[in-house]
């Protein structure tokens, strides 16, 4: 008996020897991620105008399949390979690259949504805390929890640590606002304190105890909350500074008065000296004149009265020269002039020559000079 089996000819092409039921559209093993089940083919007639539309269809498929950012390629294949849009992107490598891009975009979107959610939660939580005026900058989580735990904004967040963090952030905001307002109140109080010290008539001689008692009696100082930010030591420092400024003003005024007084004294002395010179030119004052004799000529003269007014303390260093001092200074000058003149005359007579500097004729007799009041024996 002969067998009817005959081996396939080795001359036939390889593809003619493949099984007829092998699915020719099966994706490569690297594209299916190890998936061996049935896959869908792209329906006939579906064509995409450009790669962007094809990628959009593929991403829509991944979104319908619920692909997450932490999925592996194999998980995405198992969930999506049977969808007709699986082959919207023809090339397997491009398809996987688009999947990775989708995961990156999805991660960014989830982060943005989480950021918005957290911001809304924080805003709502902060608004809820703000409604509770009993929560102060010094409040603690343990004491504030019974006040807020029944609020809808509190229950909307399940993360206790996040709630504590938002509470701490709110307390920090309150503390910062409190410190800023306290600093503003303090600056304002220190500025007004100077005016208050002026209002209670603080002088250079005012004692600190008296000044503080007067200050406490001022309604604005006792009742205005901003003065509670000022310590007693700061009030003392301000008081000391105020008194020093007042003393500086007093000293400045005194120095100005001294300068003006000295100027007036100098003018008065110069005017009185002019009066004495006038009397000398009228021969009412000679080297032999006395103060009593001259006084009758000057006692009613305004220049004499002005000089007398500058003599207040009796101290020469303060008052300067008196009218008598200036009179005797003039007499001394006249005596010196006479003395020098007598020396010149006697020297000229002794030498027996003319003394041109004095205009004296040595041939003249001594009696010629006898009529001059200046040359009478002293």
C-alpha positions in Angstrom: 0.0 0.0 0.0 1.4 3.3 -1.0 1.0 6.4 1.2 -0.8 9.4 -0.3 1.3 11.9 1.9 3.8 13.9 0.1 6.1 16.4 1.7 5.9 20.0 0.7 8.3 21.0 -2.0 11.3 22.9 -0.8 11.1 24.9 -3.9 7.9 26.7 -2.8 8.2 30.3 -1.4 8.2 30.6 2.4 4.9 32.6 2.6 3.1 29.8 0.7 4.1 27.4 3.4 2.5 29.6 6.3 -0.7 28.7 7.9 -3.7 30.1 6.2 -5.4 31.0 9.5 -2.5 33.1 10.9 -3.9 36.7 11.5 -1.8 38.8 9.2 -2.8 42.0 11.0 -1.5 40.8 14.4 0.7 43.5 15.9 4.4 42.7 16.7 5.0 41.2 20.1 6.9 44.4 21.2 3.7 46.4 20.4 1.3 44.3 22.4 3.4 44.2 25.6 2.9 40.4 25.8 -0.8 40.6 25.0 -1.9 37.6 22.9 -5.7 38.1 22.9 -7.8 39.4 20.1 -7.1 43.0 18.8 -9.3 45.3 16.8 -8.5 46.5 13.4 -8.9 50.1 12.3 -12.4 50.3 10.6 -12.2 50.7 6.9 -12.5 54.2 5.6 -11.2 55.9 8.8 -8.3 58.1 7.9 -6.9 61.1 9.8 -5.9 64.3 8.0 -2.6 64.7 9.8 -0.5 63.1 12.6 -1.9 65.6 15.2 -5.5 64.3 14.6 -4.3 60.7 14.8 -2.5 61.4 18.1 -5.6 63.2 19.5 -7.7 60.1 18.7 -5.2 57.9 20.3 -5.1 60.1 23.5 -8.9 60.1 23.6 -8.7 56.3 23.5 -6.3 56.3 26.4 -8.5 58.6 28.4 -11.6 56.4 27.9 -9.5 53.4 29.0 -8.6 55.2 32.2 -4.9 55.1 31.6 -3.0 56.6 34.6 0.4 58.3 34.9 1.8 55.4 36.8 0.7 52.7 34.3 3.2 50.6 32.4 3.0 50.2 28.7 1.8 46.6 29.2 -1.1 47.8 31.3 -2.1 50.4 28.7 -2.0 47.7 25.9 -4.3 45.3 27.9 -6.8 48.1 28.5 -6.8 49.6 25.1 -5.7 47.2 22.4 -9.2 46.1 21.4 -10.3 49.7 20.7 -10.5 50.6 16.9 -8.5 53.7 17.5 -5.6 51.7 18.9 -4.0 51.7 15.4 -4.8 55.4 14.8 -1.0 55.8 15.0 0.3 53.2 12.6 3.9 52.8 13.8 4.3 50.9 17.0 7.3 52.9 18.3 5.4 56.2 17.6 2.4 54.7 19.4 4.4 54.0 22.6 6.1 57.4 22.4 2.6 59.1 22.2 1.6 57.0 25.2 4.5 58.3 27.3 3.7 61.9 26.1 0.1 61.3 27.3 1.3 60.3 30.7 3.5 63.4 31.0 0.6 65.6 30.0 -1.8 63.8 32.3 0.7 64.2 35.2 0.9 67.9 34.6 -2.8 68.2 34.4 -3.3 66.3 37.7 -0.7 68.5 39.4 -2.4 71.6 38.2 -5.8 70.3 39.3 -4.4 69.4 42.7 -2.8 72.8 43.0 -6.2 74.5 42.2 -8.0 72.1 44.6 -5.5 72.9 47.4 -5.7 76.6 46.7 -9.5 76.5 46.9 -9.4 74.4 50.0 -7.0 76.9 51.6 -9.1 79.8 50.6 -12.2 78.2 52.0 -10.5 77.1 55.1 -9.0 80.5 55.7 -12.4 82.2 55.1 -13.8 79.8 57.7 -11.1 80.7 60.2 -11.6 84.4 59.5 -15.3 84.1 60.5 -14.2 83.0 64.0 -13.1 86.2 65.5 -12.3 84.4 68.7 -9.3 82.9 67.0 -6.4 85.3 67.8 -2.7 85.4 66.7 -1.8 83.6 69.9 -4.4 80.8 69.5 -3.3 77.1 69.3 -4.6 74.2 67.3 -5.8 72.4 70.4 -7.9 75.3 71.7 -9.2 76.2 68.2 -10.2 72.7 67.1 -13.6 72.6 69.1 -14.6 75.9 67.4 -14.0 74.7 63.8 -14.4 70.9 63.7 -18.1 71.1 62.7 -17.6 73.5 59.9 -18.1 72.2 56.3 -14.8 73.6 55.2 -13.1 71.7 57.9 -14.8 68.4 57.0 -14.2 68.8 53.3 -10.5 68.0 53.8 -9.6 64.5 55.0 -5.9 65.3 55.6 -5.4 66.3 59.2 -1.8 67.4 58.7 -3.0 69.6 55.8 -5.6 71.2 58.1 -3.0 71.8 60.8 -0.6 73.3 58.2 -3.4 75.7 56.9 -4.2 76.7 60.5 -0.5 77.5 61.2 -0.3 79.5 58.1 -3.4 81.5 59.1 -2.0 82.1 62.6 1.3 83.3 61.1 -0.7 85.8 59.0 -2.5 87.0 62.1 0.8 87.3 64.0 2.4 89.3 61.2 -0.6 91.6 60.9 -0.6 92.1 64.7 3.1 92.9 64.8 2.8 95.4 61.9 -0.2 97.2 63.6 1.7 97.2 66.9 4.7 98.8 65.2 2.5 101.4 63.5 0.7 102.1 66.8 4.1 102.4 68.6 5.5 104.8 66.0 2.3 106.9 66.2 2.4 106.9 70.0 6.0 108.0 70.2 5.3 110.8 67.8 2.3 112.0 69.8 4.2 111.6 73.1 6.4 114.6 72.3 3.2 116.7 71.8 1.8 115.5 75.1 5.0 116.5 77.0 4.6 119.9 75.4 1.0 120.1 76.4 1.7 119.4 80.1 4.2 122.2 80.1 7.5 120.4 80.6 10.3 122.9 81.2 14.0 122.4 81.7 13.4 122.4 85.5 10.5 119.9 85.5 11.2 116.7 87.5 10.5 113.3 86.0 8.0 112.2 88.7 6.0 115.3 88.3 5.9 115.0 84.5 4.8 111.4 84.6 2.0 112.1 87.0 0.7 114.9 84.7 1.0 112.5 81.7 -1.1 109.9 83.4 -3.8 112.4 83.9 -4.1 113.1 80.2 -7.1 111.2 78.8 -5.4 110.4 75.5 -2.4 108.8 77.2 -4.5 106.8 79.7 -7.2 105.6 77.3 -5.7 105.3 73.9 -4.6 101.7 73.2 -1.7 102.7 71.1 0.1 104.1 74.2 0.0 100.6 75.7 2.8 99.7 73.2 5.1 102.3 74.8 7.1 101.2 77.9 7.7 103.5 80.8 11.4 103.5 80.0 10.6 104.8 76.5 8.6 107.6 78.1 11.5 108.4 80.3 13.9 108.5 77.4 11.5 110.8 75.5 11.2 113.1 78.5 15.0 113.3 78.9 15.4 114.1 75.2 12.7 116.8 75.5 14.4 118.4 78.5 17.8 118.3 76.8 16.3 120.1 73.8 14.7 122.7 76.1 18.1 123.3 77.8 19.8 123.6 74.4 17.2 126.2 73.4 17.8 128.1 76.7 21.5 128.0 76.2 21.2 129.1 72.6 19.0 132.1 73.7 21.4 133.0 76.5 24.4 132.9 74.2 22.5 135.1 71.7 21.6 137.5 74.5 25.2 137.6 75.6 26.4 138.4 72.1 23.8 141.1 71.7 24.6 142.6 75.1 28.3 142.7 74.4 27.5 144.4 71.1 25.4 147.0 72.8 28.0 147.5 75.5 30.7 148.1 72.8 28.5 150.6 71.0 27.7 152.4 74.3 31.4 152.6 75.2 32.3 153.9 71.8 29.6 156.5 72.0 30.7 157.6 75.5 34.3 157.8 74.4 33.1 160.1 71.6 31.4 162.3 74.2 34.6 162.6 76.3 36.5 163.5 73.2 34.0 166.2 72.4 34.4 167.6 75.9 38.2 167.5 75.5 38.0 169.5 72.2 35.8 172.0 74.1 38.6 172.2 76.8 36.1 171.0 79.4 38.4 168.0 80.0 42.1 168.6 80.7 44.8 166.5 82.3 43.9 168.1 85.6 40.2 167.5 85.4 38.4 165.4 88.0 35.5 163.0 87.6 33.3 165.3 89.8 34.1 168.3 87.6 33.3 166.4 84.4 30.2 164.6 85.7 28.1 167.8 85.6 28.7 168.0 81.8 27.7 164.4 81.0 25.0 163.3 83.6 22.1 164.3 81.3 23.7 163.1 78.1 22.0 160.0 76.6 25.4 158.5 75.7 26.2 158.5 79.4 22.9 157.0 80.3 23.2 154.2 77.7 26.6 153.2 79.2 25.2 153.2 82.7 22.4 150.8 81.7 25.0 148.2 80.7 26.5 148.2 84.2 24.3 145.7 85.9 26.3 143.1 87.9 29.3 145.1 89.0 31.6 142.5 87.5 34.0 144.1 85.0 34.3 140.8 83.1 30.6 140.9 82.4 29.7 144.5 82.3 32.9 145.8 80.7 34.3 149.3 81.3 32.3 151.8 83.4 32.0 155.5 82.6 34.7 156.3 85.2 37.0 153.7 83.8 36.8 155.3 80.3 37.2 158.8 81.8 40.4 157.9 83.7 41.7 156.1 80.5 41.3 159.4 78.7 43.1 161.4 81.5 45.9 158.8 81.4 46.2 159.4 77.6 46.3 163.2 78.1 48.9 162.9 80.8 51.0 160.8 78.5 50.7 163.4 75.8 51.7 166.2 78.1 54.7 164.2 79.4 55.9 163.5 75.9 55.4 167.1 74.9 57.4 168.4 77.9 60.2 166.0 77.1 60.3 167.3 73.5 60.4 170.9 74.7 63.1 170.4 77.3 65.2 168.5 74.8 64.8 171.2 72.2 65.8 174.0 74.6 68.8 172.0 75.9 70.1 171.3 72.4 69.4 174.8 71.3 68.0 173.9 67.9 64.7 174.0 66.3 62.3 171.1 67.0 60.6 170.7 63.7 58.4 167.8 64.7 56.7 169.9 67.4 56.9 173.2 65.5 58.8 174.8 68.5 61.1 177.8 68.1 64.0 177.4 70.5 64.6 181.1 70.6 61.2 181.6 72.2 60.9 182.1 76.0 59.4 179.4 78.2 56.7 181.9 79.2 55.3 181.5 75.7 54.0 178.1 76.6 52.8 179.1 80.0 49.3 180.0 78.8 48.6 176.5 77.6 46.6 174.5 80.0 48.3 171.3 78.9 51.7 172.7 79.9 50.8 173.7 83.5 52.9 171.9 86.0 51.1 168.7 87.1 
